Structure formats: C-alpha cells, structure tokens
C-alpha cells in the first residue's frame, strides 16, 4: 500500500467516579504521596545540578565533578 494512508477509528470512554468517603480519602492519600515523591525527586535533581554548577565555578574539571543524578524514574528509585 505505497502512498496510501491508513485511517483508524479512535474510541474514547468517559467515566464518572462516585467514590465513597473512604475511597475519596484513599484517592487524596495516593495523590499526596505522588506529589511528595515528585517533589523529592525534583529537589534531588536540582540540588545535584546546582552542586555541579558551583563546582564548575571553582574551576574543577568535568571529570572530577559530582556524579550526575539520572532523571529517569528507574534512576530516581535507586537514589
């Protein structure tokens, strides 16, 4: 099928949640934990970037800078 375009159907579903009070509290708890983890990872990466930038101003060579922190979820889980 050279030169032809394949078109597909995109189907979407919308669901309304009607949680109980206990479920709503669990949702809030999970969202809070996710936000805490995000902020922790952001602070770790920013502190590492700031440290490396400060070391560069001291004239430290690239090979002697603080080890960079990976930004992936896998890397941050191991930090």
Protein Blocks (a to p, Z undefined) as FASTA:
>chain_A
ZZiacddddddddddddddfklmmmmmmmmmmmmmmmmmmmmmmmmmmmmmmmmmmnopa
fklgccdddfbfklmmmZZ
